[in-house]
């Protein structure tokens, strides 16, 4: 049974390390006595400090983290690592202060030293790209489990060590949390771990102190242009993973120009994967059958190596995600025949991916899926896949993030309109934006693309879903895109409890469509 807890996963039996040795190892400046001071963990948040922690104070959006040094001390912090400004702010805290020009830049290496990450024997997999990262990470974890390997993962949805999981707040955790997670994995004898790596994680030093054994690339499409000035900047952020200081080797999906550019610019050995037969990729995945409950595929590689299997989700892109995971395993040293044997024994890849085309309906009525897709490319791939296996209509419900990349909203509306038969546009995470203005942009995009489309605007998400469900009949598909695994909505700076999965199941039960 899976245990789910709210705090970050840390080693249960941390090993203390000398603060003086840390200062000497990194040639850092310090203020205050280091005699007898020891540290056993690292925290970037004063509210998460545990006894024995090194508290790291970095500049924030509104205030400097070092301002909370006294609170960190009260919670048991034994020292603070910060910059010159932070040292002035923390001067009266009574804590020994270690000073570095940029504490965030130093965080990864310092966390690795404290948690002894270089002693971790686990094979490390990194997955990056715009869409599909979470799916590949879960497929890696599933196949490793089917091979009998104790494994762990870090994804947008959760951090997991065996049967213990915690909910994620970031796609990739801060470096202090990630190194703590790997230390916990070492305690639990984890032999392989898959980590979802966002562009922001690379730009903001969240994976510093790690070198991955195999890095995987899924795709690159319009997203995060609120963080990056242009697609070229977004690409360069991703490319940083495919360098010797980050990864030892890579598997790159080369279906797009972006993928081919990653493969060409990589400074580590690259194995290529494609969904297009007859290309010059090292491996090719071919879909052999599709249904709402399964996608079967054949994966062909060099030297006549081949594998036939399936993934219990609809969509050719899910087969591509599975293929990427398999080739990454092969590149890490697993035998393709052993993988094929385990998958054949179990009737395919035995994977559950929370909030990724997750079917929440039963056998009666329409097929209802909750999905995390919130980009134009994700909409395009998902709707095209569902169209292939749907006899009836596709009813799609979605909204758009507030305070995030606004340039993709018109395309989201247009692609949703072209790929569905009915649209229900609602609120998602409006945050500090006017939700009506967000909906208006989505509607304009949809109306411009398909003027005659049946379209409803319903702000309240619960009412919107129930209306969408009332329009759906046997043979139809209802796709609710956006919230996926999340259990909250962010409105005007407040997190409101809301699980699309649970609310959908409640509505289905009240409609007599689910027991």
N, C-alpha and C positions, 0 to 999 in steps of 0.2 A: 504494500500500500504506500502511496506517495504521501509524504509529510510535507506540508507547506507552512513556512514560517515567514515572518515579515522582516527580520533583520538580515543583514548581509551575512554570507557564509564565511566564517573565519576558522582558522585551526582551533581545535578544541584543546590542544596541548601545545601552546606556543613556546618557542625557545627564546629565552631572553638574550639580548645582545648588548654589549657595552657601548654606551653613547660615545665614549672617548675613542673607541675603535672605529665607530662610524665617522666621526670627524676626521680622524687620521686617514681612513680609507679614501675619502673624497676630498681631502685637503680643504676643509671648510673652516670658515671663521666661526668663533663662538663667543658668547657673553655669559658669564656666570660659571660656577664650578661644575665640572663634569665628574668629580670624584664619586665613584660608587653608583652613578646613575645608569640605569639599564632601561632598555625599551623592548617590548615584545610584540608591538603592533603599530599600525599607522592609521591615522584618521584625517580625512580632509574636512570633516564636519564636526563642529564642537558638540553637536547633539548626538553624535554616534561614538564619541570617545569612550573607550573602555580602559580600566586600570592598566597602566604600563604602556600606554600608547605614546607615540611621537605624534603630536598634533601639528598639522601642516597648515599654515595660514597664508592664503593667496588672495590677491585682489579680486573682489566680486563685482557684480553689476552695480550694487548700491553701496557696499561697504567692504572694508578689508577684513579678511578672515582672522587676522591677528587681533582684531578688536575683541574677539571672544576667547582670548588666551586664558583669562581668569576663570571663565566658565569651564574651559577644557581642563584646567588644573583641578577644579572642584570635582570633575568627573573621573579624575585619576590620571590625567596626562602627566608624564614625567619630564617632558621637554617640548620645545616648539621649534619647528623649522620654518623660516620665513625669509623675506627680503629685507632690505634696509628700512623701508617704510614700516613694515610689519614689526621689525625689531624695536622701533621707537614706540609703536602702539602697545607692544607686549612687555615693555620694560618694567612695568610695575606688577607683573603677574606672579613674580617669584619663581618662574620656571627658567631653567637654563635655555638659552636661545642659540640656535644654530642659524647662521646667516649665509644665504646664497643669492646670487643676482636674480634668479627666477625660480621660485620654489616649485612651480608647476612643472617646469622643465626637469628639475631634479627629482620629482616625485617618483617616477618609474624606477630609476636606478636605485634610489634609497629604499623603496619598498621591496625591490628584488633582493637587496642586501639583507634587510631585516627579516624577510620571510624565507630567505635562502632558496629563492626560486630556481637558481641554477642547479640545485640538487634534485630538482623534480625529474623523475625518469619518464614522465608521460610524453607520448608523441603529441605534438600540438598542431592542430589544424586551424587555419584562419580562413574565413569566407567573407568576401567583399563584393560589392555591386549595388545597384539601385534596388532591384527586386529579386526575391528568391533566396536571400541570405539565410533567413530563419529556416526555410524549408530544407536547405542543404545541411545546415547544422543539425537539424533533427534527424534527417536521413543518415548522416554520419553516425550519430549516436545510436540510432536504431540498428544499423547494420553491425556496428561494433558489438552491441549487445547480443545480436544473433550469432556473432562469431565467438561469443563467450568472453569478450574483453570487458573488464570493468571500465566504464567511461563516464565522462562528465561533459557539461556544455554550459555556454554562456550565450544567451540570445536576447532579442528584443522582448520576448515573453517572460523568460525566467532564467535563473542560474540553477544548475542542477548537478548534484553529486550523488550518483546512485539513485536512491529513492527519496532523497531530501532535496527540496526545491524552495527557492524564494522568488518572489515577484521582482521583475526588473524595473528600474526607473529610467535607465538609459539603454540604448542599443548595445553599446559597449561600456562597461563600468569604468569608473575612474581607476587610474593605475593602482592606487592603494587597495581598492576593493578587488581588482582582478588578481593581484599577487596574493592577497589573502585567500581568495577562492582557490588558487592553484596550490597553496600550502595546505588547505583543507583537503583537496584532492589527493595530495601526497599522503596524508594521514590515512585516507580511505583506500589506499593502494590503487588509485585510478591509473590506468595505463595509457589512456588516450583521452584528449579533450578537444572539443570543437568550439571555436569562439567566433561569434559574429562581429565583424570589424567594420564600423561605419567610416565614412570620410572624415567626420568630425573627430572620431577617435584617433585617426592618424594626424590630423591637424592640431589636436589639442593634447597630444602626448599621453593618451590613455593606454597605449600598448607599449610604451617605453619600458625597457628592461627585459623584453621578450624577443626571442628569435623563433619563428614558427617553422616547423619541419616542412609543412606543405601549405601554400596559400592557394585559394581558389577564387576565380572571378566569374560572376554570373553574367552581368550585363551593365549597361550604363544608359540612363534615360533621364528626361527632364524631372529634376527634383532638387531640393535644397538650394535653390538659387537665391534664397534669403541669406544663406551663409556664404555662398560663393558667387563672385561677381558674374561669372559666365560658365558655360559648360566646360570650357577648357581648364578653368581653375578647379572645377569639380573633378575632372579627369586626372589632373596632376596630383590632387590629394589622394586619389585611389592608387595611382601609380607608385606612390611611396611604399606601399606594401611589398612591391615586387623588386626589392633591392636587397643586397646581401646582409645589411644590418637589420632587416626585418624578417626575412624568410630564406629558407635554404633552397626550395624549389617550388614550382607552381604548376597548376592546371588552369588553363584559360579557355573559356568558351569564346570561339572566334566567329560567331554568327553575325557580328556587327563590326563596323569600322573601329569602334572603340575597343572591342576585344582584340582585333588584329593589331591595333596600336599598342595595347598593353603587352601582347606577346612580343612585338618587335622591340619595344623600349625596355623590357625587363632585363635586368642584369643578373638574373639567376636562371638556371635551367628551366625551360618551359615545355610542358606537354599540352597539346591543343585538343579541343573537343568541339564538334560541330553537330548540328541537327540536319545538315544538308548532305545527302549521299553524293559521293563522287568528288568531294572537295579534297583539299590537301591536308586536312586535319589528321592528327595521329589517331584519334578515336571518333567514331560516328555513332550517334544514337538514332534509331529509327522506331517510330511508334507503329505497333502492329494492330492494336485495337484500343478503342476508347468507349467508356460508358460513364454514367454518373458516379459509379462506385469504384472504378478502376481504370488505370491506363497501363497497358502492356507495351513492352519495348524490347528491342534487341540492341545490345551495345557491342560494336565491333572495333577491335584495336589492332595494333601491330603484331606481327608474328602469328597471325591467325587466331589470336585470342578473341573469344566471344562469350557473351553472357546474355541469357534470356530471362527476363523477370517482369515484375509489375509493381506499381505503387497504388495504394488504395485511395486514390484521389483522381478527379477528372482533370484532363488537360495535358497537352503535349509538353507544355513548359514544366509540368511536374515531372515528366519523364526526363527532361533535360536536367532538372535539379538533381534527380536521383543519379543520373549518369555522371554528373560532375562529382558527386560524393563518392561514387564507386571508383572513378579514376583517381581521385585524391587518395583513397585508401590503397590502391595499387601502387601509386607513386611513393607512398610511405613504407612499402615493403610487404603488404598483404598480397597473397596469391589470388589471382582472379578466379581460379578454379575453386579455391576454398570459399570465396565469397559466393560464387554461383551455387555451390553445394548447399550452403546455409540458407540461401534465399529459396532454392527449390524445395528444400525440406520444409520450410515454413510457409510455402505458398505465396512467396513474394516478400517485399519489404514490409516488415511489421512496424509501421510507424503511425503515430498520432501527432499532428502538428497543430497546436492550439490556435484557433482563430484564423487558420489559413484554409479557405474553402472548407470550413468545418460544417458538416451537415448536422443540423439540429432537429430536423423533422424525422418522422417515422415513415412507415410504409403507406399510410393513408394521406391523401391530399397532395399538394404540391411539394416538390423538393425544395427545402429552405436551407440556404448556405449563409454563414457569417464569414466575412473575409476581412483581412487587414489591408487590402489594396487601397492605396490612396494617391496613386499617380496615374497620369494618362496611359503610360505603357502597361501598367498593371491592369487597368480597366480593359484595354484593348485585348491583351492576352487572355484574361479570364472570360470575357464575354464571347470571344471567338471560340474558346474551348467549350463553353457551355452550349453555344449554338449548335455545335456538331452533334451533341448527344441529347438535345432537347426536342421532343416532338411538339410540345405546346409553346406557349409564349414565355418570354423572359421578362420578368418584372424586376426592375432594379431600384434600390433605395440607397441614397448616399448623401453626404454633405462634404464640406471642405474645412480644413484647419484654418482657424483664425491665427493671426500673427505669425504666419508661415508663408512660404513661397506663394505669392499671389498670382504669379505669371502663368501658372499651370491650370488655373480654375476654368478658363474658357475652354481649353482643350479637354478637360475632364468632362464638362457638360456635353461637348460635341461628341466625344467618343462614346459616352454612355448613351446618348440619344441614338447614334447609329447602330449600336450593338444590342439594344433592347427594344421591346415592344411597348413597354409602359415604364415611365420614370416617376419616382416619388422622391422629391428633393426636400431634405430636412436639414437640421442643424447637426454639427459634429462637435468640434471643440472651438466654439467661437472666440474663446479667451477674451481679449479686450476689444475685439472688433464688433461692429454692428452685425448681428447674425443675418438680419434681413438683407443687408448689402451683399454679404457672401452668397446667400441664396440667389439673389438677383443676378449676379454674375454667372452662376452655374446655369440658371434658367436661360439667360441670353445666349450662352454657348450652345445649349441644347436646341433652343428654338431656331437659331440661325442654321444649325446643321439639319434639323428635321422639323420644319414648321408645323406639320400636321400631327406630330407625335402626341399620344395621350400622356399628359404630364400633370402631376399634382404637386403643390407646394404646401407642406404641412410642417410647421416649425417644431412642434413637440415630437420627440423621437418615438415615444411610446404610442402616441396616436398615429403617427406616420406608419409605423410597422403594422399596426392593426388594420389600417386602411389598405396597405399593400397586400396583406394577407387576405383581406376580403375580396380582392380582385383576382386572386390566384385560384386555379382549379387543378384537378388531377391532370398530370402530364405537364404542368407549368413548372418553371423554376423561379423562385424568389431569391434574389441575391441582395444581401445587405452588406454593402462594402464600406470599409473604413474602420470601424471599431475593433474588429477582430477579437483578440484575447483581452482587451482592456476592460477594467472594471470601474471606470469613472468617466465623467464628462467635465471639461474645464470651461467654466462660464464666469466671465467677469472676475477672474482671479481666484475663483473658488472651485475646488474639486467636489463634484457631486457624485455620489455613488450611482453607478449604472453599468450593468453588464448586458450587452446586446444579446449574448448567448442565453443568459438566464431569462431575460425579458421575452425573447422569441419563444423559448420553451413554454413560458407561462401563457403566452397568447395562443400557442398551438394547443395546449391542454384545454384552455377555456373554449376553444373552437371544436373540441372533440377530436383533434387530429393527432394527439400524442398522449400516451398513457403515463 
